[in-house]
């Protein structure tokens, strides 16, 4: 038997009887900045180095951008400064920290992308773009942001960027927020230093394309080091009356490319009838770096759904709800991170002790209360997937 462990974080105001308690314990280290933070993210390198980003909350024109910390696992990370500072555009005032995503490559290079604001000198109009920030040797004790290379990848009303890598090949995806809301993908074959456009995950998909233009929300792009496939998860709507009048992304798709982004094929993960909307906030996707299995989580605001694929995203297991009554709300599953066979999602309610059958095996959920700080009432749920 082969085993995989799926880790899920849950927070709730009340506990559930009948769950299985574990023995894990946690401690929290605050990373405080006077400017404030939002939307924190974390990644762990192969040697245990931890990198953290936070979007600056309070506007200070002399110091504004995406905050960045690094440090050894178990130690308090060191604040390194602004990840996306130093970018300039003639005739514009440029600020970063609109969104951020990052990846630590197999050679310990940091690949990051942030959402940039290009503001006219009178502060009356602005447009959005995405940047790429490449920093070598992020695991080094002498790491500094001064060695990073920064440049713009797109300046034409872009939004919600994500980044991933497979060796020297780095993929960056983002929304065309100014026109069709298509999902654009750029690829770099030299560790992020130069970029070029490749195919789009929702173009050329017949009815899926028709239901997705002006009517989709994108989750992370994920590269698989086993198969070298690249996957992009998104929620979209359907054609007809609703598309022209509402934003109702009631379908979840994962689009797959097997030729480095040139062509994409989308597969349905799950759907619900309208008015259900999987926009709370982004659908999440992770890949198991040991076997290429995929794990997806998504929410319509009341439930967290989980599905997996063991055949490179062609087929997906029936989606199961991992939070149940009396829960009436569910926070977004957030951005997953897979280290070996561990992946994590953020949810709000504890889940019951039960077994959920997936396409490739049996998933057994357990719960462990994280007690510090007690006011957060956070649970850790572990799914052990048993495979022949």
N, C-alpha and C positions, 0 to 999 in steps of 0.2 A: 504494500500500500504506500502511496505517496501522499504527503500531507501539505496543505497550505493553510496559512492563518490569515484571516481577514479581520482587521481591527476597525472598530467603529466607535467614535466618540459620541456620547449622548448627554444632553442636559435636560433637567426637568424640575418641576416644582414638587413632584410627589413621586414616591417610590412604587415599584411594582412588586407584588408578592409572587413568589414562585420562581424567581430568577436564580441562576447559579452564581454564587460569589466566587471570585478569584482571589489571588494573593498579591496582585501588583500594587505598588504604591507610587505616588507621584509628588513632586514638589514644584512650585511655580516661582520663577525668577522674573520680577518686573523689569522691563526695559523702558525706563521713563525718559521722556524728552519734553522740554518746556513747550515745544510747538504742538504737541499732541500727535496721536497716531490713529489710523484707521486701516482696515483690511490688511492685517499682518499676514505674512506668508513665511514658510520655513522650508529649507531643503537640507539634506544631510549627504555629505560626500562619502566616498567609499571608506575613507580613513576615520570617519566620525566627525569631521569638521562640520559645524552647524553654521548656516547662513540665514539671515532673517531680513525681511524688508517690511517697511511700514509706510503708508501714504501720509504725508504731512497734513495736519488738520488745520492749523492756524496759519493764515497767510502772512508771510514776511517777505517783502520783495527783495531783501538783501540776502535771504537764506531760505530758499524754498525748493523742495525736490523730494525725491524718494529716499527715505532713510535706509541705511544699510549697516548691518552688524555681522561680524564673524567671530568664531571662537571654537576651541576644542569642545568635544561633547562632554557635558557635565560641568563645564565652566561657564561663567557669565560672559556672554558674547560682548565684544568690544565694538563700540560705535565707530564706524569708519568714515561717515560723512554722507554726502548726497550722491546717490548713484548716477543720476542723470544731469548733474550740473555741467556747465561748460559748453552746452550746445547753443549755437547761435544761428540766426536767420536774418539776412539783411532786411531792414525795414520793419522788423517785428520784435516784440518783446517775448521771450521764450521762457516758459515754465514747464516743469515736468510734474510727476506725481499725480497724474490723472488716474492711471491704473498701473499695475506692475505685475510681471510674472518673471520667473527666472529658473534656471536649470544649471546644475553642476555636471559638466561633461565627464566622460571616462578618463580624460587627461587632466582633470581638475581645473579646467577653464570654466569660468562663470559666464553663462550666456543669459543676458537679461534683456527685457523689453519694457518700456514704459510709455504711457500715453502722454503726449506733449500738447501744450497749449501755445498757439501762435497768435499773439495779441497785437493789434495795431497800436501805434504810439499814443493814441488818445484813449485807449482802453474802452473803445466802443464796440468793436467786433473782434471775433476770434475764430480760428479754425483749429481742428484737431489733427494730430499726426502721431505716428509711432516711431520709437527709436530702437536701436540695438546698442547694447552696452556689452563689450567683451573684455573680460578681465582674466589674465593668466594667473595660474598658481594661487587660486583662492584659498587653498589649504595651507599655504606657507605661513609661518609665524611672522614673517616680514611683509605680509600682504598689505598693499596700499591701493587706494582707488586712483592714485596718480598714474598707475601703469595701465589703466583701462583705455580702450578705444571706443569712442562714442560717435554715432552718426545717425542721421534720419533714414528710415526705410521707406516711409510713405507720409506725404503731407496733405493728402486730399480727403479731409473729413473722415478719418479713420477712428475706430473705437474698439474697446475691449480686446486687447492683444494677449496672445498666449505664445509660449515658446517651448521647444523640446529639442533634444539632440540624439543622434545615433552616431558615435564616433565623431569624425570631422563634419558630418552633415547635420546642419541645424535648420529647423523649420520654425517659421513664425507665421501665425495666423491672426487675422483681425477682421472686423466688420467694415464694410464700406457704408458708413453711417449717413453719408450725404446723398446717396443716390438709390441703389437697389437693395441695400443691406445684404448684398452678397458676402460670402466669406472668402476673403483673399488669402492666399498662402504664398510666402516667399521662402526660398531655399538658399542656404549657403553651403558650399562644399569646401570651405577653407576655415572652418571653426567660427564663422560669424563675421568675418571681416568684409566680405562682399556678398551681395544678395541679388537674386533674380526671381521674377514671378514664375510660378508654375500653375498647375490647374487649380480650379476652385472646387471645394467639396460638394457644393449643391448645384453646380452647372451640369447640364446634360443628363439629368436624372428623371426626365419625363415628368410625371405627376408630382414627384417629390420636389422638383424644381419649381413647378407651378405653385405648390403650396407653401414654398419657403421664401420666395422673393418678397421683400417688405414684411415678412411675417416669420422671423426666426430669431432665436437667441442662441449664441454659441458658447459651449463649454471648452475645456482645454484640448489642445492638440497634443497627441502622445505618440512618440516613436518607440518601436519595439526592437530591442537589440538582438532578439532571437531570430525573428523572421525578416527584420528590416522593413516591415510594413510601417505605415504611418496612419494614425486614426484621428478623426475629428468628430466630436459629439455635438449635436445641436438639437434643439426643440423647434418644431415648426407647426404651422397650421394647415389649413386645407382650403381649396378653392371654393368659390361660391359667395354667398351672401356675407358670411362672416369676414372673409378676408378683406373686403373693401371697407368694412366698418369697425372692426375690432381687432385687437391683437390677441389671438387665441392659439398659442402654440401647444396643441393637445397631442402631438406626436413627438416621440424621441427617436432620433436616427443616429447611427454611427456610420460615417463615411470612411472607406478604406482605400488607400493607394498602395499598390505593390511595385510601382515603378518610380519611386522618389518624387511623387507629387504630380506627375504628368497627367494621370487619369485617376478618377475616383469612382467608387461604387458605393452607394448608400444602402444600408439595411435597416429595416424597422426593428427597434428594440421593444417599444411598447406604445400603446395609444389608449386614450380614454375619450368618450364622447364629449363635445362641448357642453357646458362652458369650462371644463377642466383646462388648466393652463400650467405647463411645466416651466414656469418662469420664476421660480423661487429659490435662488436667484439664477444660478446656472446649473445645467446638468453636469455631472462629474464623471470622469473616466480615469481608470488606472490600468496598467498592463503589468503582468507578472514577468519579471526579467529573467526567470528561470525556465519558463515554458511558453510564454506568449499568450497565456489566458488573459481575457479582458474582463473588467468589472465596471459596471455602470451604476450610478445612483442618481435619483432625480426626485423632485417634490412638486406637488401641486398646491402646497400650502397647508395641507392637512395630514399627509402621509409621506413617509420616505420610502421609495420603491428601490429595490435592488435586483439586478439581473447580471448574468455572466455569460460569456461565450468562450468555448474551447476550440473553435474552428476559425480563428482569425476574423471574428466579427460577422461571419456569414449568417449564423443562426444564434439566437439568444434564448436563454432559459426563461420560462414564465416569470414575470416580475412578481416579487413577493414584497409585502409591506412589513417593514421591520419595526414600526411603532404601531401600537394598537390602542383601542379604547382603554381608559377614558381620555386619551390624548385627542385633542381637537385641532392642534396646530403643530406644524413641523418646520423647523428652520432648514434652509438649504443644506444639502449634503456637503457643499463646499468643494474645494479642489483636493483631489486625492493625491497621495504620495505613496509610491510603492518602493520599499527597500527589501530586496530578496523576495519573500513571500508575504510581506506585511503591507497593508494599505489602510489608510484612515479616511474617515468621512466625519463631518460634523452634523449632529442631529440634536433634537431638543428633548425627546422623551425616552425613558427607558423602554426596553423591549422585553417581551415575555420569554421564559425559558421554553424553547421549542426547537424543532428541527425543520428546516426548509430544504426541499429537494431541488437541486439545480441540474442542468443538463449533464454536467460531467461528474456529479457526485452528490454527497450529502453535506449540508451545512448546519452545524450545531452552534447555536448562539449561547453565550455566557455573559454575565454582567458583573462588573466590579465598580463599586463606588469610589470615586476620586475625592478625597476628603479635604483637600487644601486648595483654595479657601472653601470653607464649608458653605458659604453663601451661594456659590456657583451651582452646587448640586449637580456635578458632572459625573457621568458614568462612562466606563470603558466597556464596550461589548466586543467579544472575540468570536469570530466565525472560523471554525476548523473544517476545512473542506477535505473530505476523504475521497481519494481517487484510486482506482485499480491501476 
